Amino acid sequence: MAQKSLKNSQMTRLQNFEEPLDYTFMCLTTIGDCLEEESRNHNFKKIKPSAGSKGHEIIKKRTNAIRLSNNVLIDWKDFLNTVSKLVESLHHIEWIDLSFNDISNIDKCVLEFRNLKILYLHGNNIEKISEVDKLSSLEHLRSLTLHGNPIEDCNPSYRHYVLFRLPNLKCLDFSGVTESDLANSRVYCRSKKKGKET
């Protein structure tokens, strides 16, 4: 009985997250700019610096999501470092929205977010389909958006490739993944392998 009570209290504690950090539509040019801005839905309390420290210290938020869409970000530089200064734990983050920026790759730093379930990258400048391969070790990733990137237009079998590389996805580009989608992705990849062998 005590073990069940302990498990229930742990589940309740895990579900008590604050709203997502929202840095949308702020004309951010670097991820580090978040440290100079206040999230749209949070008033970050800045405490006075302690003796010997520089500037104000930001009180970290207990959230599981960060929204950085509709900015002018071109890369992931300092992403991990910045987010770790804003949130209590990187392992709490389940949703990252970097849609509608000008990002051209998927940085391996995203792999540090082991519990990531949702990643929005639509409306960026990702060209190489091989960038998707970097996400294959995110075992909890269930929803991914990449539409509106050059990879969608440059690769006619884009959906098949993504689903083959990330078979645990339940949703790709806001469209549910069906058994037929998964079967077609396996057939596509088998045909590509045969083409390389001949």
C-alpha positions in Angstrom: 0.0 0.0 0.0 2.8 2.4 0.9 4.6 1.6 -2.4 1.4 2.4 -4.3 1.0 5.7 -2.4 4.7 6.6 -3.2 4.2 5.9 -6.9 1.1 8.0 -7.0 2.9 11.0 -5.3 5.8 10.7 -7.8 3.3 10.7 -10.7 1.5 13.8 -9.3 4.8 15.6 -8.8 6.0 14.8 -12.3 2.8 16.2 -13.8 3.0 19.6 -12.0 4.7 21.5 -14.8 4.4 25.2 -15.4 3.2 26.5 -18.8 5.7 26.2 -21.7 8.3 28.9 -21.9 7.1 31.0 -24.8 9.6 33.0 -26.8 7.6 33.1 -30.0 7.5 36.2 -32.3 10.4 38.0 -30.5 12.7 38.5 -33.4 15.4 36.4 -31.6 18.5 36.0 -33.7 20.3 33.6 -31.4 19.1 31.1 -28.8 21.1 33.0 -26.2 18.8 36.0 -26.7 16.3 34.2 -24.5 18.4 35.0 -21.5 17.8 38.8 -22.2 14.0 38.4 -22.8 11.2 37.4 -20.6 9.0 34.5 -21.7 5.6 35.7 -22.9 3.8 33.7 -20.2 6.4 33.9 -17.3 7.7 36.7 -15.3 11.2 35.4 -14.6 12.1 36.5 -11.1 15.6 37.7 -11.1 17.3 37.7 -7.8 20.0 40.1 -6.9 23.5 38.8 -7.5 25.4 37.3 -4.7 28.8 38.6 -3.7 31.3 37.9 -6.4 28.7 37.0 -9.1 28.0 39.0 -12.2 24.5 40.2 -13.2 21.2 38.8 -12.0 20.5 35.1 -11.6 17.4 33.6 -13.3 15.2 31.3 -11.3 14.7 28.2 -13.3 11.2 27.1 -14.3 9.7 23.7 -13.9 8.3 23.2 -17.4 8.3 20.5 -20.0 8.1 22.6 -23.1 9.8 25.5 -24.8 8.5 27.5 -27.8 10.9 29.4 -30.0 8.9 29.6 -33.2 8.5 32.5 -35.6 11.9 34.1 -34.9 15.0 34.5 -37.1 17.2 31.8 -35.6 19.7 30.3 -38.0 21.4 27.6 -35.8 21.3 25.7 -32.6 24.4 27.5 -31.1 24.2 27.6 -27.3 20.8 25.8 -27.3 21.7 23.3 -24.6 23.5 25.9 -22.4 20.6 28.4 -22.7 17.8 26.0 -22.0 19.7 24.5 -19.0 19.8 28.1 -17.5 16.0 28.5 -18.0 14.6 25.1 -16.9 15.0 22.9 -13.8 15.9 19.8 -15.8 16.6 19.1 -19.5 15.1 15.7 -18.9 11.7 17.3 -18.2 11.5 18.8 -21.7 9.0 16.8 -23.8 8.2 19.4 -26.5 10.5 21.8 -28.4 9.0 24.2 -31.0 11.6 25.8 -33.4 9.2 26.1 -36.3 9.3 29.1 -38.7 12.9 30.1 -38.3 15.9 29.7 -40.7 17.6 26.7 -39.2 19.4 24.5 -41.7 20.3 21.4 -39.7 19.3 19.2 -36.8 21.9 19.5 -34.1 22.9 16.5 -32.0 22.3 18.6 -28.8 18.7 17.7 -29.2 19.7 14.1 -28.1 20.2 15.5 -24.6 16.5 15.9 -24.3 16.0 12.1 -23.7 12.2 12.4 -22.9 11.5 14.6 -26.0 8.1 13.5 -27.5 7.3 16.5 -29.8 9.7 18.3 -32.1 8.5 21.0 -34.4 10.9 22.1 -37.1 8.5 23.0 -39.9 9.1 26.1 -41.9 12.9 26.1 -41.6 15.7 25.6 -44.2 16.7 22.0 -43.6 17.9 20.5 -47.0 19.6 17.2 -46.2 17.3 14.2 -45.6 20.2 12.6 -43.6 19.6 15.2 -40.8 16.6 13.1 -39.8 19.0 10.2 -38.9 20.2 12.2 -35.9 16.8 11.8 -34.2 16.8 8.0 -34.3 18.0 7.5 -30.8 15.2 9.6 -29.3 13.1 6.7 -28.3 10.2 8.7 -26.9 9.8 11.0 -30.0 6.2 10.6 -31.2 5.5 13.7 -33.2 7.8 15.5 -35.7 7.2 18.3 -38.2 9.5 19.0 -41.1 7.1 20.2 -43.8 7.9 23.5 -45.3 11.7 22.6 -45.4 13.6 22.1 -48.6 13.9 18.3 -47.7 10.2 17.9 -48.4 10.5 19.2 -52.0 14.0 17.7 -52.8 13.1 14.2 -51.8 9.9 12.7 -53.4 10.0 9.8 -50.9 10.6 12.1 -47.9 7.7 10.7 -45.8 8.8 7.1 -46.4 12.4 7.9 -45.5 11.5 9.7 -42.2 9.1 6.9 -41.1 11.7 4.3 -41.9 14.3 6.1 -39.8 11.9 6.9 -37.0 9.4 4.1 -36.8 8.1 5.1 -33.4 6.5 8.3 -34.7 2.7 8.5 -34.4 2.4 11.8 -36.2 4.5 13.3 -39.0 3.8 16.8 -40.2 0.5 16.9 -38.2 -0.7 13.8 -40.0 -1.2 10.5 -38.2 1.1 7.6 -39.1 -0.8 4.6 -40.3 0.2 0.9 -40.6 0.1 1.4 -44.3 2.6 4.3 -44.0 5.0 2.2 -42.1 4.7 -0.7 -44.5 5.3 1.6 -47.5 8.4 3.0 -45.8 9.8 -0.5 -45.3 9.2 -1.3 -49.0 10.8 2.0 -50.1 13.9 1.4 -48.1 14.2 -2.3 -49.2 14.0 -1.0 -52.8 16.7 1.6 -52.2 19.0 -1.1 -50.7 18.5 -3.3 -53.8 19.2 -0.4 -56.1 22.6 0.1 -54.3 23.5 -3.5 -54.6 23.1 -3.6 -58.4 
